[in-house]
């Protein structure tokens, strides 16, 4: 008995000494569960593995694999480089269970035949949801910039809280034609091109949503400001939107197009918009709507016209938008 214990101690000591000097190689990974690695320690297919020395040992003489894939391989974006590293650590009989690692699709197998393949829930593998996103008051603060222009140009002073309806001529006490002229004057100024600021939280939420949503812009903006609008979107939300569509509403010339028609044409299942009129229009067309009332500060969102529509959900920030879309994507 004493002899067997002594031999066991010597064997374990030798293993520890060997591990302290071991540079993990292609062969070591191959024996411990990865199908095949090339010379740069990259899983063939997708994902990558970065090696570090192990420090623990047990009787199974096998590495424990812990880590996650890169940003492009799974529908979640890593928050920092360290969280996306995959480390080789000695040893456990199965893949570390709290690691977010896809299973055999990316070249991993069960370690020693034990454990379960780790992967995202089946629902994350579904086709991406097509989501339409409005611009003004959803992506950017249009009315504050417009108010500043109207105050400086026409000495007419207003705040966002004055806009009980999203029809400017009613707020400014002028004709509809006069209001449209003022707005088009605004388009030619720096108030418009550089005075509209992104809504807080929008960029972060959209980056997260792009993992499982196909995002497109659907705006009522006019055709005459297509270039300025596209430039603004690319400046503040680069690479996030697949398409940009213009309804050309309240235009001085050209044909307008309903938002519901645009949404149907691109297969959008959800519209994110701040205007109750568009919310009702799209809900009646069978499209879900997130009615965006930033921090409950948009008076025009509170007219009660959407209350009877089950497809319309009110949200007050981009975090709530993200939460709803995640919940709908896994139903």
C-alpha positions as CSV (number, residue, x, y, z in Angstrom):
1,X,0.0,0.0,0.0
2,X,2.7,2.5,1.0
3,X,4.6,1.6,-2.2
4,X,1.6,2.3,-4.4
5,X,1.0,5.6,-2.7
6,X,4.7,6.6,-3.1
7,X,4.6,5.6,-6.8
8,X,1.4,7.7,-7.2
9,X,3.0,10.7,-5.6
10,X,6.1,10.4,-7.8
11,X,3.8,10.1,-10.9
12,X,1.8,13.1,-10.0
13,X,4.9,15.2,-9.2
14,X,6.4,14.3,-12.6
15,X,3.2,15.3,-14.3
16,X,3.2,18.6,-12.5
17,X,6.8,19.3,-13.5
18,X,6.0,18.3,-17.1
19,X,3.0,20.6,-17.3
20,X,4.9,23.6,-15.9
21,X,7.3,23.3,-18.9
22,X,4.8,22.3,-21.5
23,X,4.0,24.5,-24.4
24,X,0.6,23.3,-25.6
25,X,0.9,22.1,-29.1
26,X,-1.3,20.9,-32.0
27,X,-1.1,17.4,-30.7
28,X,-2.0,18.2,-27.1
29,X,-5.2,20.0,-28.3
30,X,-6.1,17.2,-30.7
31,X,-5.9,14.5,-28.0
32,X,-8.0,16.5,-25.7
33,X,-11.1,17.1,-27.8
34,X,-10.5,19.5,-30.7
35,X,-10.8,17.8,-34.0
36,X,-8.1,19.7,-35.8
37,X,-6.1,22.9,-35.4
38,X,-3.7,24.4,-37.9
39,X,-0.2,25.6,-36.9
40,X,-1.5,29.0,-35.7
41,X,-3.8,27.3,-33.1
42,X,-7.0,28.3,-34.9
43,X,-10.0,26.0,-35.2
44,X,-10.5,25.2,-38.8
45,X,-13.8,26.8,-39.8
46,X,-14.7,29.6,-37.4
47,X,-13.5,30.7,-34.0
48,X,-10.0,30.6,-32.5
49,X,-8.2,29.3,-29.5
50,X,-5.4,31.1,-27.6
51,X,-3.3,28.8,-25.4
52,X,-2.0,29.4,-21.9
53,X,-0.2,27.0,-19.5
54,X,-2.3,24.8,-17.3
55,X,-1.7,24.7,-13.6
56,X,-4.0,22.0,-12.1
57,X,-3.9,18.3,-12.5
58,X,-6.2,15.4,-11.7
59,X,-6.3,11.7,-12.6
60,X,-7.9,12.2,-16.1
61,X,-4.9,13.8,-17.7
62,X,-7.0,16.0,-20.0
63,X,-7.3,19.7,-20.7
64,X,-10.3,21.7,-19.7
65,X,-11.4,24.1,-22.5
66,X,-12.9,27.4,-21.5
67,X,-13.7,30.3,-23.8
68,X,-15.9,31.8,-26.5
69,X,-15.9,32.5,-30.1
70,X,-15.1,35.8,-31.8
71,X,-17.6,38.5,-32.5
72,X,-18.4,37.3,-36.0
73,X,-19.1,33.7,-34.9
74,X,-21.9,34.1,-32.4
75,X,-24.9,36.5,-32.1
76,X,-23.4,38.4,-29.2
77,X,-20.7,41.1,-29.3
78,X,-17.8,40.7,-26.9
79,X,-17.4,43.7,-24.6
80,X,-13.7,43.4,-24.5
81,X,-10.8,41.4,-25.9
82,X,-10.2,39.4,-22.8
83,X,-13.8,38.0,-22.7
84,X,-13.3,36.5,-26.2
85,X,-10.1,34.6,-25.3
86,X,-10.2,30.8,-25.1
87,X,-7.8,29.3,-22.5
88,X,-6.6,25.8,-22.2
89,X,-6.5,24.7,-18.5
90,X,-5.7,21.3,-17.0
91,X,-7.9,19.3,-16.5
92,X,-11.5,18.3,-16.2
93,X,-13.5,15.5,-17.8
94,X,-15.9,17.8,-19.7
95,X,-16.0,21.2,-21.2
96,X,-16.4,23.9,-18.6
97,X,-20.2,24.4,-18.5
98,X,-20.4,28.1,-18.1
99,X,-18.4,28.8,-21.2
100,X,-20.3,30.0,-24.3
101,X,-18.9,27.7,-26.9
102,X,-20.7,26.3,-29.9
103,X,-20.6,22.5,-30.3
104,X,-19.5,20.3,-33.1
105,X,-20.3,22.9,-35.7
106,X,-17.0,24.7,-35.1
107,X,-14.8,21.7,-34.5
108,X,-15.2,20.7,-30.9
109,X,-16.1,17.3,-29.5
110,X,-17.0,16.0,-26.1
111,X,-13.9,15.7,-23.9
112,X,-13.4,12.0,-23.1
113,X,-17.0,11.4,-24.2
114,X,-18.4,13.3,-21.2
115,X,-20.6,16.4,-20.8
116,X,-22.9,18.1,-23.2
117,X,-22.0,20.3,-26.2
118,X,-22.4,23.9,-25.2
119,X,-24.3,26.2,-27.6
120,X,-26.7,29.1,-27.7
121,X,-30.4,28.2,-27.4
122,X,-31.9,26.8,-30.6
123,X,-34.0,30.0,-31.1
124,X,-30.8,32.1,-31.7
125,X,-30.2,30.1,-34.9
126,X,-33.4,31.4,-36.5
127,X,-33.4,33.8,-39.4
128,X,-32.8,37.4,-38.3
129,X,-35.8,39.6,-37.6
130,X,-36.4,42.5,-40.1
131,X,-36.8,45.7,-38.1
132,X,-37.6,49.1,-39.4
133,X,-36.3,52.2,-37.5
134,X,-37.5,55.8,-37.7
135,X,-35.0,58.6,-37.7
136,X,-36.4,61.8,-36.1
137,X,-36.9,61.6,-32.3
138,X,-35.9,57.9,-32.4
139,X,-32.3,58.0,-33.7
140,X,-31.8,61.7,-33.5
141,X,-33.3,64.8,-31.7
142,X,-34.9,66.6,-34.6
143,X,-37.3,68.9,-32.8
144,X,-34.8,70.6,-30.5
145,X,-32.6,71.5,-33.5
146,X,-35.7,72.8,-35.4
147,X,-36.8,74.8,-32.4
148,X,-33.5,76.6,-32.2
149,X,-33.7,77.5,-35.9
150,X,-37.3,78.8,-35.6
151,X,-36.3,80.9,-32.6
152,X,-33.3,82.4,-34.3
153,X,-35.0,82.9,-37.6
154,X,-38.6,83.8,-36.7
155,X,-38.4,84.7,-33.0
156,X,-40.8,82.0,-32.2
157,X,-39.9,80.1,-29.1
158,X,-40.9,76.5,-28.3
159,X,-39.8,73.5,-26.4
160,X,-40.4,69.8,-27.0
161,X,-43.2,69.9,-24.4
162,X,-45.2,72.2,-26.7
163,X,-45.7,69.6,-29.4
164,X,-48.9,67.9,-28.3
165,X,-49.2,66.8,-32.0
166,X,-46.5,66.2,-34.6
167,X,-47.9,68.8,-37.0
168,X,-45.8,71.9,-36.8
169,X,-48.3,74.4,-38.3
170,X,-50.6,73.8,-35.3
171,X,-47.7,74.5,-32.9
172,X,-46.4,77.5,-34.7
173,X,-49.8,79.1,-35.4
174,X,-49.3,79.4,-39.1
175,X,-50.6,77.7,-42.2
176,X,-49.5,74.3,-43.3
177,X,-47.8,75.7,-46.3
178,X,-45.9,78.2,-44.2
179,X,-44.8,75.5,-41.9
180,X,-43.5,73.4,-44.8
181,X,-41.5,76.4,-46.1
182,X,-39.9,76.9,-42.7
183,X,-38.9,73.3,-42.4
184,X,-37.3,73.3,-45.9
185,X,-35.4,76.5,-44.9
186,X,-34.2,74.6,-41.9
187,X,-32.9,71.8,-44.1
188,X,-30.5,74.3,-45.8
189,X,-28.8,75.4,-42.5
190,X,-26.2,74.1,-40.1
191,X,-29.0,73.7,-37.5
192,X,-30.1,70.7,-39.6
193,X,-26.8,69.3,-40.9
194,X,-24.9,69.4,-37.6
195,X,-27.4,70.4,-34.9
196,X,-29.2,67.0,-34.6
197,X,-27.7,64.8,-31.9
198,X,-28.2,61.1,-31.5
199,X,-30.7,59.8,-28.9
200,X,-28.7,58.4,-25.9
201,X,-28.5,54.7,-25.8
202,X,-29.5,54.2,-29.5
203,X,-26.0,53.2,-30.8
204,X,-25.3,50.7,-28.1
205,X,-28.7,49.0,-28.4
206,X,-28.5,48.9,-32.2
207,X,-25.1,47.3,-32.1
208,X,-26.5,44.6,-29.8
209,X,-29.6,44.2,-31.9
210,X,-27.7,43.8,-35.1
211,X,-26.6,40.4,-34.0
212,X,-30.1,39.0,-34.5
213,X,-32.0,41.7,-36.4
214,X,-31.7,43.0,-40.0
215,X,-32.0,46.8,-39.4
216,X,-33.3,49.2,-42.0
217,X,-34.3,52.9,-41.7
218,X,-37.8,53.8,-42.6
219,X,-38.3,57.5,-42.3
220,X,-41.0,60.0,-43.4
221,X,-38.3,62.4,-44.4
222,X,-38.4,64.0,-47.8
223,X,-36.4,63.0,-50.9
224,X,-34.7,66.4,-51.1
225,X,-32.7,65.6,-47.9
226,X,-31.7,62.0,-48.8
227,X,-28.0,62.8,-49.0
228,X,-27.9,64.7,-45.8
229,X,-29.8,62.0,-44.0
230,X,-27.6,59.2,-45.3
231,X,-24.5,61.2,-44.3
232,X,-25.9,61.8,-40.8
233,X,-26.8,58.1,-40.3
234,X,-23.4,56.9,-41.5
235,X,-21.6,59.4,-39.2
236,X,-23.5,58.4,-36.1
237,X,-24.6,54.8,-36.9
238,X,-22.0,53.5,-39.3
239,X,-22.6,50.1,-40.8
240,X,-25.7,49.3,-38.7
241,X,-28.4,49.7,-41.3
242,X,-29.0,47.4,-44.3
243,X,-31.3,49.9,-46.2
244,X,-32.6,53.4,-45.9
245,X,-36.1,54.2,-47.2
246,X,-37.8,57.6,-47.5
247,X,-41.5,58.2,-47.3
248,X,-41.3,61.8,-48.7
249,X,-44.1,63.0,-46.5
250,X,-44.9,66.8,-46.2
251,X,-42.7,67.3,-49.3
252,X,-43.1,70.3,-51.6
253,X,-43.0,68.0,-54.6
254,X,-42.9,64.3,-55.4
255,X,-45.0,61.3,-54.4
256,X,-45.2,60.1,-50.8
257,X,-45.2,56.5,-49.7
258,X,-46.9,55.1,-46.6
259,X,-44.7,53.6,-43.9
260,X,-46.8,50.5,-43.8
261,X,-46.2,49.9,-47.5
262,X,-42.4,50.4,-47.1
263,X,-42.4,48.0,-44.1
264,X,-44.3,45.3,-46.0
265,X,-42.0,45.7,-49.0
266,X,-38.9,45.0,-46.9
267,X,-40.5,42.3,-44.8
268,X,-40.3,44.3,-41.6
269,X,-41.9,42.5,-38.6
270,X,-41.4,45.4,-36.2
271,X,-41.3,49.2,-36.6
272,X,-39.7,51.5,-34.0
273,X,-41.4,54.9,-34.3
274,X,-42.5,57.9,-32.2
275,X,-45.5,58.9,-34.2
276,X,-48.9,57.3,-33.1
277,X,-50.3,57.8,-36.6
278,X,-47.7,55.6,-38.1
279,X,-48.0,53.1,-35.2
280,X,-51.7,52.7,-35.9
281,X,-51.2,52.5,-39.7
282,X,-48.6,49.7,-39.3
283,X,-50.5,47.8,-36.5
284,X,-53.5,47.7,-38.8
285,X,-51.2,46.1,-41.4
286,X,-50.2,43.4,-39.0
287,X,-46.8,44.9,-38.1
288,X,-45.6,45.1,-34.5
289,X,-44.7,48.6,-33.3
290,X,-42.5,49.9,-30.5
291,X,-43.9,53.4,-29.9
292,X,-40.8,55.3,-28.8
293,X,-41.5,58.0,-26.1
294,X,-38.1,58.9,-24.9
295,X,-38.2,59.2,-21.1
296,X,-41.9,59.9,-21.4
297,X,-41.1,63.4,-22.8
298,X,-43.0,63.3,-26.1
299,X,-46.4,64.8,-25.7
300,X,-47.6,63.7,-29.2
301,X,-47.2,60.1,-28.1
302,X,-49.9,60.4,-25.5
303,X,-53.1,61.0,-27.5
304,X,-54.5,57.6,-26.6
305,X,-55.1,56.5,-30.2
306,X,-52.9,53.4,-29.9
307,X,-54.3,52.1,-26.6
308,X,-56.7,49.7,-28.3
309,X,-54.0,48.1,-30.5
310,X,-52.3,45.0,-29.1
311,X,-49.5,45.2,-31.6
312,X,-48.4,48.6,-30.3
313,X,-46.1,48.6,-27.3
314,X,-44.9,51.8,-25.7
315,X,-41.2,52.1,-24.8
316,X,-39.3,54.9,-23.1
317,X,-35.7,54.3,-23.9
318,X,-33.4,52.1,-26.1
319,X,-32.8,49.6,-23.3
320,X,-36.5,48.8,-23.4
321,X,-36.4,48.5,-27.1
322,X,-33.6,46.0,-26.9
323,X,-35.4,44.0,-24.2
324,X,-38.6,43.7,-26.2
325,X,-36.9,42.6,-29.4
326,X,-34.9,40.0,-27.5
327,X,-38.0,38.6,-25.9
328,X,-39.8,38.5,-29.2
329,X,-36.9,36.8,-31.0
330,X,-37.0,33.7,-28.7
331,X,-40.8,33.2,-28.6
